[in-house]
Amino acid sequence: MQQARPSRTALRVAMRRAAHQLYDARPLVFDDPIAVAILGPHAVEIERTPGRDPANKPRPFSIALRAFLVARSRYAEDLLAHAVTRGVNQYVLLGAGLDTFAHRNPYPALRVFEVDHPATQQWKRNLLHSGGLPTPANLAYAPMDFERQSLPEQLHAAGFSSAAPAFFSWLGVVLYITLAAFRSTIRFISSQPSGSGVVFDYGQPRSVLTPLEQLAHDSLAARVHLAGEAFQLFFTRADVAAELAAFRELEDLGSPEINTRYFAGRSDGLKLLGSASRLVSAWT
């Protein structure tokens, strides 16, 4: 991401979440009543026929990408609900982008910490202000550059306590950072008290994908590169298991498992395709 600019990919992700609210069949996989409102003037950019090309032909991989983005948000908030029942009262969104959970938070005792690049965070706060969406009392912002600043320092400065368990949501970030930054973050999370957890998504290396998946991967990689936010980091399932050796209760989900959990029986064809992206969660 360019230093002085907010994340363009964060906007595209938010637009796909908003498109899900407007155009996909009910029941929604991820119900977010302010997904459109938070976009402010960007809401006009939401495509009316998401997943179709100018000739009105279906674009399966575009639909599948939207499905993955809403599924990962749903998965993270399902896990958060589980964490809250176990006594967790700190929720950390690493690379929060335009996530809206803090403004829908149903848990009065849950403190929310949003960690993101300062430019993206200020852009989001401007959108919230212009949309008349106030900052909740139990939300704290922690501006941070993952490659250059210390996560513990930034979080603790925002009021985070390492003496209590926390749940970390790290969506849409791992692909864009270095291995060193990934490992530093994982070390910090794994050091948190028992009952803490993390969820993140990761991309598999191009070499393990089918030829059709490689074409879709190359197209998406080219677009994010043009936006100044190039892909950097990929893992196989074995790689992830090794990186998370300090955790327990590891769950690693691919398209078949995600489709069974969230997209079975849908009438609109919304589902994941291929094996490029996966979701993983782990607990201390």
Buried (B, 14 or more C-beta within 10 A) or exposed (E): BEEEBBBBBBBBBBBBBBBBBEBBEEEBBBEBEBBBBBBBEBBEEBEEEBBBEEEEEEBBBBBBBBBBBBBBBBBBBBBBEBBBEEEBBBBBBBBBBBBBBBBBBEBEEBBBBBBBBBBBBBBBBEBBEEBEBEEEEBBBBBBBBBEEBEBBEBBEEBEBBBEBBBBBBBBBBBBBBEEEBBEBBBEBBBEBEEBBBBBBBBBBEBEEBEEEBBEBBEEBBEEBEEBEBEBBBBBBBEBBBEBBEEBEEEEBBBBEBBBEBBBEEBEEBBBBBBBBBBBBBBBB
